[in-house]
Amino acid sequence: MGHLSTHVLDTAQGRPAGGMAVTLSLADGSVVRRVVLNADGRNDGPLLQGDELQAGRYRLSFEVAGYFRAQGVSLPEPPFLDVVHLDFGVADASAKYHVPLLVSPWSYSTYRGS
């Protein structure tokens, strides 16, 4: 059974980004789900699973500036990174798609995890 999940690591502070808000949308902008990451920087359970996950294009939006401000990090206005949008495709809806984000106030990277 396919599923979609995410995980965020705060590379500036060397810990999971618990409390970060994340929105999953379809390519047309329709919001599918909004979550706040747990203390381990993960969503509780899959964002989508089984028949919910369909082949197509998706967007994960990570509210980076809001997270860092809540951690007491002083950011300029406007911040260098505010919301990080990751557009990605699901080709096989029966597969596992894990989309990690490694982030600081100044940079980010991502990959397809397992």
VMD Tcl script that draws the C-alpha trace (Angstrom):
set ca {
  {0.00 0.00 0.00}
  {1.42 3.38 -0.99}
  {1.85 6.27 1.35}
  {3.27 9.78 1.57}
  {5.10 11.12 4.61}
  {7.54 13.89 5.53}
  {10.19 14.69 8.13}
  {11.97 17.99 8.82}
  {15.37 18.44 10.45}
  {16.49 21.84 11.72}
  {20.14 21.82 10.63}
  {20.88 25.18 12.28}
  {20.05 23.85 15.74}
  {20.82 20.18 15.12}
  {17.40 18.78 16.01}
  {14.03 17.79 14.56}
  {11.78 20.69 13.58}
  {8.89 19.87 15.91}
  {6.07 22.40 15.69}
  {6.61 23.34 12.04}
  {3.38 23.69 10.05}
  {3.21 21.86 6.72}
  {0.51 21.98 4.05}
  {-0.01 19.32 1.38}
  {-1.72 20.55 -1.79}
  {-2.58 19.24 -5.22}
  {-0.98 20.83 -8.27}
  {-4.10 22.99 -8.75}
  {-3.59 24.52 -5.29}
  {-6.35 22.57 -3.53}
  {-5.32 21.94 0.07}
  {-5.40 18.25 0.94}
  {-4.08 18.34 4.49}
  {-2.40 20.69 6.96}
  {-0.35 19.28 9.83}
  {1.94 20.46 12.61}
  {4.99 18.24 12.98}
  {5.48 16.34 16.22}
  {8.53 16.58 18.53}
  {10.44 14.23 16.21}
  {9.82 16.57 13.24}
  {7.44 14.07 11.63}
  {3.77 13.98 10.79}
  {1.78 11.58 12.96}
  {0.94 8.89 10.43}
  {1.04 9.22 6.65}
  {-0.10 12.42 4.97}
  {-1.81 10.18 2.41}
  {-2.13 6.41 2.21}
  {-3.89 3.71 0.26}
  {-6.53 5.01 -2.13}
  {-5.94 8.61 -0.93}
  {-2.57 8.62 -2.72}
  {-3.04 9.00 -6.46}
  {-0.48 9.40 -9.24}
  {0.00 13.06 -10.01}
  {1.69 16.28 -8.95}
  {1.73 17.53 -5.38}
  {3.16 20.41 -3.35}
  {4.41 20.39 0.24}
  {4.66 23.86 1.79}
  {6.84 24.15 4.89}
  {6.37 27.26 7.05}
  {10.06 27.77 7.75}
  {10.17 31.40 8.96}
  {7.26 30.86 11.36}
  {9.02 27.84 12.82}
  {12.36 29.63 13.31}
  {10.69 32.70 14.83}
  {8.85 30.43 17.29}
  {12.29 29.01 18.22}
  {13.49 32.52 19.09}
  {15.68 32.91 16.02}
  {16.00 36.54 14.93}
  {15.18 36.79 11.23}
  {15.29 39.80 8.91}
  {12.08 41.18 7.44}
  {11.40 39.81 4.97}
  {13.13 36.54 5.87}
  {15.41 34.91 3.33}
  {13.27 31.74 3.46}
  {9.64 32.17 4.43}
  {7.67 29.23 3.08}
  {9.55 26.47 1.26}
  {7.43 24.93 -1.50}
  {8.44 21.51 -2.80}
  {6.70 20.43 -5.98}
  {7.02 16.72 -6.68}
  {5.37 13.94 -8.64}
  {3.96 10.58 -7.63}
  {4.32 8.16 -10.53}
  {3.46 4.93 -8.66}
  {0.64 5.35 -6.14}
  {1.40 1.93 -4.65}
  {4.93 3.01 -3.62}
  {6.19 4.73 -0.48}
  {7.06 8.41 -0.90}
  {8.94 10.02 1.98}
  {9.92 13.67 1.46}
  {12.46 14.86 4.07}
  {13.49 18.50 4.38}
  {16.79 19.63 5.91}
  {16.48 23.34 6.67}
  {18.10 26.39 8.27}
  {17.03 30.03 7.99}
  {19.37 30.33 4.97}
  {19.23 27.04 3.08}
  {17.40 23.78 2.51}
  {17.76 20.45 0.76}
  {15.45 17.55 0.10}
  {15.43 14.09 -1.46}
  {13.14 11.12 -1.88}
  {13.63 9.04 1.22}
  {12.43 5.59 2.13}
}
mol new
graphics top color blue
foreach p $ca { graphics top sphere $p radius 0.5 }
foreach p [lrange $ca 0 end-1] q [lrange $ca 1 end] { graphics top cylinder $p $q radius 0.2 }
display resetview
